[in-house]
Amino acid sequence: MTDKQNEAGVLAALIQRLESQRLPQLLELKAKVDQGECLSDHDLRFLQEVLTDAKNAHPLVANHPELGALASKLTTLYREITEAALANEKAG
């Protein structure tokens, strides 16, 4: 298997996991904080895991400019969740 084939396989797996697992849970967290709720320890661990995965995937994504818009939207979603969660904690 060539490096390009391996990279394509890794990207396909990452995108599949994003679609089936990460994004649905991130959108649930967004709805939760938008309703003024605080995040649980489980939610915070999930966000930490997502951030760690994003950092690890960054070099791979950087080699594929076509993924830049997706990465930017995910970064914005993560920021919106964490900012709202912090505001909710301060208000609660």
N, C-alpha and C positions, 0 to 999 in steps of 0.2 A: 504494500500500500504506500502511495506517495504521500509526501507531507501535505500537498493540496487536498488529497482525498481525505486524509486524516482530519485536517482542519475543517473541511466541509462537513464531515460526520459530527465533529464536536459542535459546530455551529448549529446543525440541524437538531441535535439533542438539546442544546441550550434553548433554542427557540421553541421546541416542543414543550419543554418544561415550563418555559415562560407562559405559553398559551394555556396549558392544562392545569398548572399549579400556582405559579407565582402571581400572575396577573389577576386571576380571580380573587386570591386572598388579599392582594394589595388593594383591589377595588372595594372589598369588604371592609378593610381597615379605613379606607378613605371615607366610606359612608358612616362608619362608626364615629370617627373623629368629627365629621361634619355635623353629626347629631349632638355634639358636645360631650361624648363619652370619652373616658380615659382608656388608655391601652393597658392590657394586662401584661404580666411578666412574659407570658407565652407570646403575645403579640410583639413585644420588644425583642425577644430572642429571634423571632422570625425576621423582623426588620434588620437585625444585626447580621443574620445569615444571608439575607438578600444583598446587603451592602458588601459583605465579604466576597460573595460570589461575583458581584459586579466588578469589584477591584481585581479579582483573579481573571475575569473574562476581558478586562480592558485591553490588554495587548492584542488579543484575537480580534476584538471588535475594531480596534484602531486600524487593522489591516483591511477592513471592509467598510469603506466610506458609505456604502449604501445602507449601512446599519446606523449611521450617525443620527438620523432623525428619530429612530426608535429609541436609541440610547438616551437622547436628549429628553424625550417624552417620559421615559421611565425615571430619569433623574428628577424631573419636575414633579412627577407624582410622588416620589419618595420624599422630596422636600416639602410638598404640600401636606403630606401625612404627618411628618415629624413636627412641622411648625404648628399645625392645628393641635396635635397631641400635647405639645408643650403649653400652648395657650389654655387648653382644657385643664391640664394639671395645675396651672397657676390660678385658674378661675375656681377650681374645685377645692 
